[in-house]
């Protein structure tokens, strides 16, 4: 086997707290991961929806139809993916956050894990209306969650009755599910990534209102007009989602690594000048 061949793993299963957890990116060698239409083809990135569901706004990204299924043009997907990754690199290089959003069943765990690897905020459950447009209120609730969890860890709720402690725990757990992924997001992000234009349309609408750039996967059945950086792709297949998210993870991590190397070199140069 060619040792430089990038294999797309099916995901490694782990046990945690009695539940089976799939680590979707554990087998990736990100140093060897390169964008290629061949890999995208193997992972079904080109499969759209049935031709009857095609949105005319996606015509320019569709290569043709096979067995009644719209086939996306992978050369255009590659081009648009590179444009999106270039923008992601710029956002990270500017020190800004990207909010990862994926509430669709197939995408939520993949998007959440990708965000955690990138140390970015995420939404994998229902989008909370007002997350952008009423951010001060959302921020206060997120801070309440953070501080409540910190107090819990320090045992500061020990002075309350068991019943009161139980109620506090229930409230914090409920908030963790709703906004655990954004509890450390202290300001509006520099951009938002969306895994599904239709399912996460409210997030896109709020982003447009607040002039936050939108990066999104777009299947053959969507209207991409509100997306600033479209990535035409199969947003339903786990293999497609995993590969494309891996490209995003690599871009974020490599950009952060480059920034760290540059900072170390700059600090070293500053020390040398002072000597």
N, C-alpha and C positions, 0 to 999 in steps of 0.2 A: 504493500500500500504506500502511495506517495505520502511522505511524512509531512509535506506542506499542505496537504488537503485539509480543508476545514470541514469537519463533520458537524452536523447540526444534531445535537443530542435530543432525545425524547424527554429529557428531564429526569432528575434523580429524585427518588422518593426517600423521605426521611420521616422519622417518628418524633412527634413533639406533643407532649401533654396528652398522650393517648390518641392523637389524631395523625393521620397520614398527610404529610406536607410534601408537595412537589417542588423541588428546586429547579426551576426551568433553565437556569444558566450555568449550573455547576460544571458542565462538561465543556463549556466554550473556552477556547484559547483565543482570547481577544487580540493577542499580538499577531495572530495569523489570519484573523477574520478580515476579509476584503470584500468589498461590494462587487457582486458579479451577477449577471442575468442568469447564469447557469444555476447558481445556488438558489436564486429566487424562483426559477422554474421548478427545481426539485422540491421546493417547499410550498408550491401551489400559490405563490403570490399573484400569479396571473389570472386566477379564476375569479370571475365576477359573478353576478347573479343571472338568473334567467333573462333572456333578451326582452321579455315582456315587462320586466321591472327596470329596464335601463332608463336612466335620467339623461335627457338630451344634453344637459350641461357637461356630461362626462364623455361625449362623443370623441373629442380630440385625443382621449387617453385609451380608447378601445381599438384594438388591433383587428378584431373580427368576431365571428360567432362560430362556435363548434358545439354540435349536439344541443343546440338551443341555449347555450351558455355564453355570455359575453366574455371575451378574452381580452384582458388588459395588455397594453403594449409595454413590455418590460424594459425596452430601451428608454421610453419616456418615464417609466417608473424610476429607473436608475438615475436619469437626469434630474428629476424632481427630488429624489431622495438626497442626492449630493447637494442640491441647493438648500434643502431643509437642514442637513447636517452642518453646512457652512454657517447657516444662521444660528444654529444651536451652539456651535463653537464660539461665535461672536458674543452671544448672550452670557455664556459661562465665563468667557475671557473678561467680560465687563464686571464680573462678580455678582451677577444677578441670578435669581432662581427661576426655574421652569416648573410650573405646576403640571404634574402628570395626571390626566383624567381618563379613567377607563371603568365605566360602570356596567358594561355589557358582560354577560355571564362568562363568555369565552376569554375575555380580555382582563377582567379585574385582577386576578392573581398575578398574571404576567406583568401587568402595568405596575402593580404595587411592588412587586419584587424588583423590577427595573428601577423604580424611583428610589427604593431603599439602597440599592447598589450605588446609585448616583448621588445619594444623600440629598434628594430633592423632595419637596412636599408632593402629596398625592391625594386623589379622591378616587376610591374604588367602590364606594357605596353610593347611595343616592346623593345627587348634587344638592347642596343646601342653597335654596334661593337666597340671593343677597350676599353670597360669598365674596363677590367683587363689588357689586353695587351698594351693598350695605356693610362694607368691610369693618368699620369700627365696632359694630355690634358683634360680628363674627369673631373679631380679634379678642374682644372682652371674654367671650365664652371659651375661646381657645386658651386664654390665659388662666381662666378659672379652672379649666381642666388640668393644665400644667401644674398650677400651684396646688390643686387638690391632690394630685398624684404624688407630688413632692412631700406634702404633709403626711400622706398615707405611709410613704416609705420611712419617714422620720418618726412615725408612731404618734403624731400630734393629735390624732382622733381618739386616742386611748381614754381621754377624759369623758367621752360621750358614752351613753348606754349602748348595749349591744344592738338594740333595735335601731338607734340613730346611726350607728356605724354601718349597719346593713343598708340603710337607706342611702347613705353617702356613697357607699361602694357601688350600689346599683346605679346611682346617678352618674358617677364617674365612668362606669363601664358603658353606659348608654352613650355618653358623650364621646368616649374613645371610639366607639363604632362609627359615630356620625362624623367626627372631626379629628380623629387621631392622626390622620395623615397630614393635617395642616396646622397642628398645634404649635409647631415651631416656625411657622411662616409669619414673620413679624411685619411684613409689608407686602403690597401687591407684587406679584411676580413680574419678571421681565418678559415672559412669554408663557403660553399655555400649550401643552401637547394633548391632543384628544385622539383616543383610539377609535371612536365611532361617531361620525358626524350626526347621525340621526338620534342615537340613544343619548348623546351628550350635547344636544343642541342648545339646552339652556345655558350650559357653561360657555358655549361659543357666543351666544347672544350677549351675555354679561361681559365677556371679554371685549367684544366689539364696542359696547357702550363705554367701557373704560379705556379703550384704545390699546388693548393688550394684544400683541401679535398672536395669531393662531397657527399652530402646526398640526396637521391631522392626516390620518390614514383616510382614504376616500375610496369606497367601493363603487361599482358601476351604477348603483341605484341612488346615489346621493347628489345633492346640489352643493357644489364646492365653493360657491361664490363668496361665502363669508370666511373662507380659509385663506390665510396669507401664504402659507407654505404647504401645498397639497402633496401627499404621497399616494398616488393611485395604487391601490393594492387590495388584496383579499383580507378583509378585516374580520372574517369569521373563523378561518382555520387556525388552530393553535400553532401549527408549524410555521405559517406565514407570519403571525403575530410575533412569535418568539424570535425569528430571524431578524425581522425589521427592528424590533426592540433591542436586539443585540447590537445592531449597528449604532443605534442611539446611545446605548450604554458605553460602547467603545469610544465614541466621539466625546462624551462628557468626561470619562475617566482620563483619556489621553490629553484632553485640554487642561484638566486640573493638574495632571502630572507635569505637563509642560510649564504651567504657571509656577508650580512649586520649584522646579529646576531653575527657572529664571529668577525666582525670588532668592533662592539660596546663592546663586551666582552674584546677584546684585548685593546681597548682604556681605558676601565675601569680599567683593570689590570695595565696598564702603569701609570695611575693616582695614583693608590694605591701604587705602588712601589716608586713613587716620593715623597709621603708624609713622 
